Amino acid sequence: MKYDQYTAFDPVSKKFVYLTWQRDAKPPEPVSKIRDKTTGEMIPLYKFPDVKKPLPIIPSLKAMKICPITGDKNFKSKVVMLYD
């Protein structure tokens, strides 16, 4: 467990992207924030490597309501590999 990681989905490349840092270091700071119009909550945006625009992180698999690749609302997760 040497690293922590944020995950986001890049709609331009249609790929998941990752922002990784050493666990004992300070986490990356958001570059900006946007307001969620349904909840009023401020959502931080982070700069991911090789992505032009900042993106919101995906906090957990349970937080994903729709698969960004297929558009499926009833998708199921399956752990294929676990590593650190």
Backbone torsions as a table, in degrees:
resi	resn	phi	psi	omega
1	MET	NA	61.9	-179.0
2	LYS	-90.9	-16.7	-173.4
3	TYR	-129.4	152.5	168.8
4	ASP	-113.6	162.6	-173.9
5	GLN	-152.3	140.3	169.0
6	TYR	-105.6	145.6	178.7
7	THR	-121.4	142.1	175.9
8	ALA	-144.2	168.8	175.4
9	PHE	-115.3	124.9	178.7
10	ASP	-91.0	111.0	-178.1
11	PRO	-69.3	-20.3	179.8
12	VAL	-73.3	-52.1	-179.0
13	SER	-86.8	-11.1	-178.0
14	LYS	58.7	41.7	179.1
15	LYS	-133.8	154.6	170.9
16	PHE	-77.4	140.1	179.8
17	VAL	-123.7	156.9	-172.6
18	TYR	-133.1	140.8	175.6
19	LEU	-120.0	113.8	-172.4
20	THR	-116.1	143.8	175.6
21	TRP	-147.7	158.3	179.2
22	GLN	-67.4	139.0	-174.6
23	ARG	-60.8	-32.3	-179.0
24	ASP	-83.8	-3.0	178.2
25	ALA	-94.3	166.8	177.9
26	LYS	-71.5	134.6	178.5
27	PRO	-63.3	154.6	178.5
28	PRO	-61.1	145.9	177.2
29	GLU	-88.0	145.0	175.0
30	PRO	-66.7	147.6	179.5
31	VAL	-87.6	-22.6	176.4
32	SER	-165.0	-179.1	178.6
33	LYS	-140.5	151.4	173.7
34	ILE	-128.0	156.0	179.8
35	ARG	-95.8	129.6	174.6
36	ASP	-76.7	117.8	-174.1
37	LYS	-69.1	-21.1	-179.7
38	THR	-84.9	-32.3	-177.6
39	THR	-111.5	-17.9	-176.7
40	GLY	80.9	-1.1	-178.2
41	GLU	-75.6	146.6	176.9
42	MET	-88.0	127.1	-178.0
43	ILE	-107.0	119.7	179.4
44	PRO	-73.1	145.5	177.6
45	LEU	-115.6	137.8	-177.1
46	TYR	-120.1	149.7	176.5
47	LYS	-87.2	116.4	179.3
48	PHE	-99.6	149.1	179.7
49	PRO	-59.4	138.3	176.3
50	ASP	63.2	22.7	176.9
51	VAL	-124.4	130.3	-175.4
52	LYS	-68.2	-50.2	-174.6
53	LYS	-100.2	147.7	176.7
54	PRO	-66.1	150.3	-175.5
55	LEU	-128.9	153.4	172.4
56	PRO	-79.1	148.5	178.5
57	ILE	-80.0	158.8	172.3
58	ILE	-97.0	107.1	-173.1
59	PRO	-65.9	-32.2	178.7
60	SER	-164.2	164.0	177.8
61	LEU	-64.3	-34.9	179.1
62	LYS	-66.2	-24.5	179.8
63	ALA	-75.4	-17.3	179.3
64	MET	-79.7	117.3	179.9
65	LYS	-90.3	-26.4	-178.5
66	ILE	-136.7	136.0	175.5
67	CYS	-67.9	121.8	-177.0
68	PRO	-68.4	-18.9	-178.9
69	ILE	-87.1	-46.6	-175.3
70	THR	-100.6	-20.9	-176.1
71	GLY	81.5	5.4	-178.7
72	ASP	-71.8	130.7	178.6
73	LYS	-91.6	-13.2	-176.5
74	ASN	-114.9	34.2	-177.3
75	PHE	-74.1	154.9	177.9
76	LYS	-119.9	145.7	177.8
77	SER	-93.2	151.2	178.2
78	LYS	-142.1	119.6	179.2
79	VAL	-73.6	122.0	-178.8
80	VAL	-102.7	-40.9	-178.6
81	MET	-152.4	144.1	177.1
82	LEU	-128.2	124.0	-179.8
83	TYR	-146.0	166.8	177.2
84	ASP	-139.2	NA	NA
